[in-house]
Amino acid sequence: MSNFASNVQAKAQEVAKEDYEKARVLLSDAAKSGAYLYPFKGILYFVTHRSLWKPFYSRILPTLGLTAGVLGSMFFFTYLPQLAILVFVNGPLAVFTTVLLILNESSTIVNLVSRNFLLQDALLDTFDGTLVARDATEIVSEGRQLKSGPDPIARLGKILRSPFSKFTPKALVRYIMYLPLNFIPVVGTVLFILIQGRTRGSSVHGRYFQLKGWTASQQKDWLKRHTAPYTTFGTIATLLEMIPVVSMFFAFTNTVGAALWAADIEQKNSQMTQGTAPNLRETAKKAE
């Protein structure tokens, strides 16, 4: 019996050591890539470049109305029922974890509706416009016509390749599947946000991959080799977009941040292009 317990303990320590090593490598990769900075770079770049504001202004009123309606309804109808459940597992902290849960749920609903019906074209223009502002016109021309104009947004012409992929039923099922994690005090909520961040991170460069002409397998391979940077970006973006009222603003700044990141990768000014992918076009060809 004692030998069995010793074996179990040794195995547990081995697994813990492996998990720790994996986490350490992922954190190291995330730190080296600098991906965590791009959501904040997006804020600064968006605020200081008025030429990118036009798509944002064109959608601000309907999106703010949607956000206010969803938040108000969610807190009015679901706060007490969810609090009553979470209080049994989270104790006094349920007051705060319930708020976080509702903010995340509301953010998901707003993203689902707005990105498919209100913001899709505006975010597409913002992403492409940022690439144009960063002189990445060659790759933008792969997905849309460019014309002369006084600013990056004005230069955007007819779309040649279909825009961002829409919110899929699979993503919604995955979201619902992980909701029970919130019943685990504190740690569960953190894990839930990290999982949402990873899912969000895998989609932030959907337009960039589309402009590159990458297949699904090529995208999967790139994302697999750079899991930590994309998860870091996605987690920070998710947290920013959970903030009430200003979630729409952060949706645009996160899009700008993702475009700045794509421009740096394309111009080989990113840690991610050193060693693993010195030339992305060659990477795409090799994956075929």
C-alpha positions as CSV (number, residue, x, y, z in Angstrom):
1,M,0.0,0.0,0.0
2,S,2.8,2.4,0.9
3,N,4.6,1.5,-2.4
4,F,1.4,2.4,-4.3
5,A,1.0,5.7,-2.5
6,S,4.7,6.5,-3.2
7,N,4.3,5.7,-6.8
8,V,1.2,7.9,-7.1
9,Q,3.0,10.7,-5.3
10,A,6.0,10.4,-7.6
11,K,3.8,10.3,-10.7
12,A,1.9,13.4,-9.5
13,Q,5.2,15.2,-8.9
14,E,6.4,14.2,-12.4
15,V,3.2,15.5,-14.0
16,A,3.3,18.7,-12.0
17,K,6.9,19.2,-13.1
18,E,6.0,18.7,-16.7
19,D,3.0,21.1,-16.5
20,Y,5.2,23.7,-14.8
21,E,7.9,23.4,-17.5
22,K,5.2,23.8,-20.2
23,A,3.8,26.8,-18.5
24,R,7.2,28.3,-18.1
25,V,8.0,27.8,-21.8
26,L,4.6,29.3,-22.8
27,L,5.1,32.4,-20.6
28,S,8.6,32.8,-21.9
29,D,7.4,32.6,-25.5
30,A,4.6,35.1,-24.7
31,A,7.1,37.5,-23.1
32,K,9.6,37.3,-25.9
33,S,7.0,37.8,-28.6
34,G,5.8,41.1,-27.1
35,A,2.2,40.1,-28.1
36,Y,0.8,41.4,-24.7
37,L,1.8,44.9,-25.7
38,Y,-0.2,45.1,-28.9
39,P,-3.6,45.7,-27.4
40,F,-2.1,48.7,-25.6
41,K,-0.2,49.8,-28.8
42,G,-3.6,49.6,-30.6
43,I,-5.1,52.0,-28.1
44,L,-2.3,54.5,-28.5
45,Y,-2.2,54.2,-32.3
46,F,-6.0,54.5,-32.6
47,V,-6.2,57.6,-30.4
48,T,-3.3,59.4,-32.2
49,H,-4.5,58.6,-35.7
50,R,-7.8,60.4,-36.4
51,S,-7.8,59.0,-39.9
52,L,-8.9,55.6,-38.5
53,W,-11.8,57.0,-36.6
54,K,-14.4,57.1,-39.4
55,P,-15.5,53.4,-39.2
56,F,-15.7,53.8,-35.4
57,Y,-18.0,56.9,-35.6
58,S,-20.2,55.2,-38.2
59,R,-21.2,52.4,-35.7
60,I,-21.0,54.1,-32.3
61,L,-24.7,54.8,-31.7
62,P,-26.2,51.5,-32.6
63,T,-23.5,49.5,-30.9
64,L,-23.7,51.6,-27.7
65,G,-27.5,51.0,-27.7
66,L,-27.0,47.3,-28.1
67,T,-24.4,47.2,-25.3
68,A,-26.6,49.1,-22.9
69,G,-29.6,46.9,-23.7
70,V,-27.7,43.6,-23.3
71,L,-26.0,44.7,-20.0
72,G,-29.2,46.1,-18.5
73,S,-31.1,43.0,-19.4
74,M,-28.5,40.5,-18.2
75,F,-28.0,42.2,-14.8
76,F,-31.8,42.6,-14.3
77,F,-32.8,39.1,-15.3
78,T,-29.8,36.9,-14.5
79,Y,-27.7,38.5,-11.7
80,L,-29.7,37.1,-8.8
81,P,-30.3,33.6,-10.2
82,Q,-26.6,33.2,-11.0
83,L,-25.6,34.7,-7.7
84,A,-27.8,32.2,-5.9
85,I,-25.9,29.4,-7.5
86,L,-22.4,30.8,-7.3
87,V,-22.8,31.7,-3.6
88,F,-22.7,28.0,-2.7
89,V,-19.3,27.5,-4.3
90,N,-17.7,30.9,-4.1
91,G,-19.1,32.2,-0.8
92,P,-18.9,35.9,-0.3
93,L,-16.7,36.2,-3.5
94,A,-19.8,35.3,-5.5
95,V,-20.9,38.9,-5.5
96,F,-17.8,39.7,-7.6
97,T,-17.5,36.5,-9.6
98,T,-21.1,36.8,-10.7
99,V,-20.4,40.3,-12.0
100,L,-17.4,39.0,-13.9
101,L,-19.5,36.2,-15.3
102,I,-22.3,38.5,-16.5
103,L,-19.8,40.9,-18.0
104,N,-18.3,38.0,-19.9
105,E,-21.7,36.7,-21.0
106,S,-22.8,40.1,-22.1
107,S,-19.5,40.7,-23.9
108,T,-20.1,37.4,-25.8
109,I,-23.7,38.3,-26.7
110,V,-22.6,41.8,-27.9
111,N,-19.7,40.4,-29.9
112,L,-22.0,37.7,-31.4
113,V,-24.6,40.3,-32.6
114,S,-22.3,43.3,-33.4
115,R,-19.5,41.5,-35.2
116,N,-22.0,39.7,-37.4
117,F,-24.5,42.5,-38.1
118,L,-23.1,45.9,-37.0
119,L,-19.3,46.0,-36.9
120,Q,-18.0,43.5,-39.4
121,D,-17.4,46.0,-42.3
122,A,-16.2,48.7,-39.9
123,L,-13.6,46.4,-38.2
124,L,-12.5,45.1,-41.6
125,D,-11.9,48.7,-42.8
126,T,-10.1,49.5,-39.6
127,F,-7.8,46.4,-39.9
128,D,-7.0,47.1,-43.6
129,G,-6.7,50.8,-43.0
130,T,-4.1,50.3,-40.2
131,L,-2.1,48.1,-42.5
132,V,-2.2,50.8,-45.2
133,A,-1.1,53.4,-42.6
134,R,1.8,51.1,-41.8
135,D,2.8,50.9,-45.5
136,A,1.8,47.3,-45.8
137,T,-0.1,48.1,-49.0
138,E,1.2,45.1,-50.9
139,I,-0.5,42.6,-48.7
140,V,-3.7,44.6,-48.5
141,S,-3.9,44.7,-52.3
142,E,-4.2,40.9,-52.1
143,G,-7.7,41.3,-50.6
144,R,-9.1,44.6,-51.8
145,Q,-8.6,47.3,-54.4
146,L,-6.6,50.4,-53.3
147,K,-7.1,53.8,-54.7
148,S,-5.7,57.3,-54.2
149,G,-7.0,59.2,-51.2
150,P,-6.0,61.6,-48.4
151,D,-5.9,59.0,-45.7
152,P,-5.7,55.2,-45.2
153,I,-9.5,54.7,-44.9
154,A,-10.2,56.8,-48.0
155,R,-7.8,54.6,-50.0
156,L,-9.7,51.4,-49.3
157,G,-11.7,50.2,-52.4
158,K,-13.7,47.2,-53.4
159,I,-13.2,44.0,-51.3
160,L,-11.8,41.2,-53.4
161,R,-11.8,38.6,-50.7
162,S,-14.6,37.9,-48.2
163,P,-14.0,39.5,-44.8
164,F,-13.5,38.1,-41.3
165,S,-15.2,34.8,-40.5
166,K,-18.3,35.0,-38.5
167,F,-19.1,33.7,-35.0
168,T,-19.7,30.0,-35.6
169,P,-22.0,27.7,-33.7
170,K,-18.9,25.7,-32.7
171,A,-17.5,28.7,-30.9
172,L,-20.8,29.2,-29.1
173,V,-21.0,25.5,-28.0
174,R,-17.4,25.8,-26.7
175,Y,-18.3,28.9,-24.7
176,I,-21.3,27.2,-23.1
177,M,-19.3,24.0,-22.4
178,Y,-16.8,25.9,-20.3
179,L,-19.3,28.1,-18.4
180,P,-19.4,25.6,-15.5
181,L,-15.7,26.5,-14.7
182,N,-17.1,29.6,-13.0
183,F,-18.4,27.4,-10.2
184,I,-14.8,26.9,-9.1
185,P,-13.9,29.8,-6.7
186,V,-11.7,32.4,-8.3
187,V,-9.5,29.9,-10.2
188,G,-12.4,28.7,-12.3
189,T,-13.2,32.3,-13.4
190,V,-9.6,32.9,-14.3
191,L,-9.4,29.7,-16.3
192,F,-12.6,30.5,-18.1
193,I,-11.3,33.9,-19.2
194,L,-8.0,32.3,-20.3
195,I,-9.8,29.8,-22.4
196,Q,-11.9,32.6,-23.9
197,G,-8.7,34.5,-24.5
198,R,-7.1,31.5,-26.3
199,T,-10.2,31.2,-28.5
200,R,-10.2,34.9,-29.2
201,G,-6.5,34.9,-29.9
202,S,-6.8,32.3,-32.6
203,S,-9.1,34.6,-34.6
204,V,-7.4,38.0,-34.3
205,H,-5.3,37.4,-37.5
206,G,-8.1,35.8,-39.5
207,R,-8.0,38.7,-42.0
208,Y,-4.2,38.7,-42.1
209,F,-4.1,34.9,-42.9
210,Q,-6.8,35.5,-45.5
211,L,-4.7,38.2,-47.2
212,K,-1.7,35.9,-47.1
213,G,-3.8,33.2,-48.9
214,W,-3.1,30.6,-46.3
215,T,-5.1,27.4,-46.1
216,A,-6.8,26.2,-42.9
217,S,-3.9,23.8,-42.3
218,Q,-1.3,26.5,-42.7
219,Q,-3.1,28.8,-40.3
220,K,-3.4,25.9,-37.8
221,D,0.3,25.2,-38.0
222,W,1.2,28.8,-37.4
223,L,-1.1,29.2,-34.5
224,K,0.1,25.9,-32.9
225,R,3.7,27.1,-33.0
226,H,2.7,30.5,-31.5
227,T,0.1,29.5,-29.0
228,A,1.4,31.6,-26.1
229,P,1.5,35.0,-28.0
230,Y,-2.0,34.6,-29.4
231,T,-3.4,33.5,-26.1
232,T,-1.8,36.4,-24.4
233,F,-3.2,38.9,-26.9
234,G,-6.6,37.3,-26.9
235,T,-6.8,37.3,-23.1
236,I,-6.0,41.0,-22.8
237,A,-8.3,41.8,-25.6
238,T,-11.1,39.8,-23.9
239,L,-10.6,41.6,-20.6
240,L,-10.6,45.0,-22.3
241,E,-13.9,44.2,-24.1
242,M,-15.5,43.1,-20.9
243,I,-15.5,46.6,-19.6
244,P,-19.0,48.0,-19.9
245,V,-19.9,50.9,-22.2
246,V,-16.4,51.2,-23.7
247,S,-16.3,47.6,-25.0
248,M,-16.9,48.8,-28.6
249,F,-14.0,51.3,-28.3
250,F,-11.7,48.4,-27.3
251,A,-13.1,46.2,-30.1
252,F,-11.7,48.8,-32.5
253,T,-8.4,49.3,-30.7
254,N,-7.8,45.6,-30.4
255,T,-8.4,45.4,-34.2
256,V,-5.8,48.1,-34.7
257,G,-3.4,46.3,-32.3
258,A,-3.9,43.1,-34.3
259,A,-3.1,44.9,-37.5
260,L,0.0,46.6,-36.1
261,W,1.2,43.1,-35.0
262,A,0.5,41.7,-38.5
263,A,2.4,44.6,-40.0
264,D,5.4,43.9,-37.8
265,I,5.3,40.2,-38.7
266,E,5.0,41.0,-42.4
267,Q,7.9,43.5,-42.1
268,K,9.8,41.0,-39.9
269,N,10.0,43.4,-37.0
270,S,8.5,40.8,-34.6
271,Q,10.3,38.2,-32.4
272,M,8.0,35.6,-33.9
273,T,9.7,36.0,-37.3
274,Q,13.1,35.2,-35.9
275,G,14.1,31.6,-36.2
276,T,10.6,30.0,-36.5
277,A,9.5,31.9,-39.6
278,P,12.1,34.2,-41.2
279,N,9.9,34.5,-44.3
280,L,6.2,34.0,-44.0
281,R,5.6,33.4,-47.7
282,E,8.2,30.6,-47.6
283,T,6.5,29.2,-44.6
284,A,3.2,29.1,-46.4
285,K,4.7,27.3,-49.4
286,K,6.4,24.7,-47.2
287,A,3.1,24.0,-45.5
288,E,1.4,23.2,-48.8
